[in-house]
Amino acid sequence: MKTAKELLLSYLEHVNNPDTAIELFADDAVFELPYLASLGLPWQWKGRDVIYNFLKNLPKTFGNFKFQNIRIHIDTPDQAFGEYDVDAIVNSTGRVYPQTYMGRVVAENGKIKLIREALDMVVVAKGMFPDGLAHLA
């Protein structure tokens, strides 16, 4: 069975391959990006089918989306926490998306039960909204 760290690293490696990445998740897994709610965006996905559809949309949303500079700070068999960077392009705006994520994985029976990530919402707004930060005013 994979540990939480192994699951997190595998997810980060395969984020652009939803068919491979979804195999890491439990049937009742939850994926959360809670701070997206502050921008009025969906922030929680529950269940493998829903998570799979979310992962399938990443390549449509971002070009060159690849996690790099991975730093693992907490490593226990059932929980891992790390920081990781991405330099991508937002396909809809053509803008650069230089983002640092912080992610916590909870593992159960060798699968991801929960992944919760935090990210800089200013970078999201600047990159994704046609009017950038003005969208927030």
Stockholm file with secondary structure:
# STOCKHOLM 1.0

chainA/1-137         MKTAKELLLSYLEHVNNPDTAIELFADDAVFELPYLASLGLPWQWKGRDVIYNFLKNLPKTFGNFKFQNIRIHIDTPDQAFGEYDVDAIVNSTGRVYPQTYMGRVVAENGKIKLIREALDMVVVAKGMFPDGLAHLA
#=GR chainA/1-137 SS CCCHHHHHHHHHHHTTCHHHHGGGEEEEEEEECGGGGGGTCCCEEESHHHHHHHHHHHHHHEESCCEEEEEEEEECSSEEEEEEEEEEEETTTCCEEEEEEEEEEEEETTEEEEEEEECCHHHHHHHHSTTGGGGGC
#=GC SS_cons         CCCHHHHHHHHHHHTTCHHHHGGGEEEEEEEECGGGGGGTCCCEEESHHHHHHHHHHHHHHEESCCEEEEEEEEECSSEEEEEEEEEEEETTTCCEEEEEEEEEEEEETTEEEEEEEECCHHHHHHHHSTTGGGGGC
//
